[in-house]
């Protein structure tokens, strides 16, 4: 399929995502991005538009941690090339 992004979540980012999903003090934003990143691990699934928007907002904001921005970057890297 032309324009399809086949990038996958790296092992390091997948480990970060798993750790955050198991952390009861992780924010809902972190958990959402972590779930999206893990869903793209070892598969060619692409990011949905709503997650692209969230990830973009995280990257543009100064209030999020580097861990959160790492997840956001991974999610955006796997977004549809058509959007």
N, C-alpha and C positions, 0 to 999 in steps of 0.2 A: 504494500500500500504506500503510495507516494506521500511524502511529508510526515510519515510516522516516525516518532522518536523512539529508538530502541534502547536508550540508556537505562541502566539499572542502578539501584541503590548499592553503594559500596559496602563491604563487610564492616568497615569502621562506623559508617553512618547507621547501618542496621543495628549494630551493637549499642550505639548511643540511643537509638529509637527504642530498642527493647528495654534498656535501663530506665529511660524516662517513663515508659508505659507502666513499669512496675514501681515507680516512685509515687507514693501517695501525695507528696507535696508538689509534684509537677503541675503546671498550669494547664488549663483546658486547651490553650493554644499549642503548648508543647505536645500534649497528648494527641491532638488532631494532626499536627504535622508529623509526629512520630508514627502514627497509624498509617498515614499516607505514604511515608517513606518505606515502611515495612511492607506495605502492600505492593510496592514496586521492586522489592528485592527478589532477585532470581526470576523475574518475569518482565515482559515488555509492556505491562500496563502503563497507561499514561495518566497524568494528573488531570483531574476534572477542573473546570473553570473556577469553581468556588474555592478550591484549594490553591489554585494559582493566585487568586486575588488575595487570600490570606497570607500566603508566602511572600507576595510582593509587598504587602503592608508591613510585615515583620522586618523585611530587609531594609525598608525605608525609614523605620523607626529607630530611635536611639534607646528605647526603653527595654528592648529584648536582649537576652544574654547571647553570648557567642554560640552556645549549644543550640539555642532556638534558631539562630540565624543559619547555622550549619544545616539543620533540618530543612529550613525554608529554601536554602540554596539547592539542596538535593531535590526537593519537590519541584522547584521551578526548572531545574535542568532536565526534568523528565516530562515537561509539559508539551502539549501539541504544538508543532511548528506552524500550524495553520492559524492559531489564535494569536 
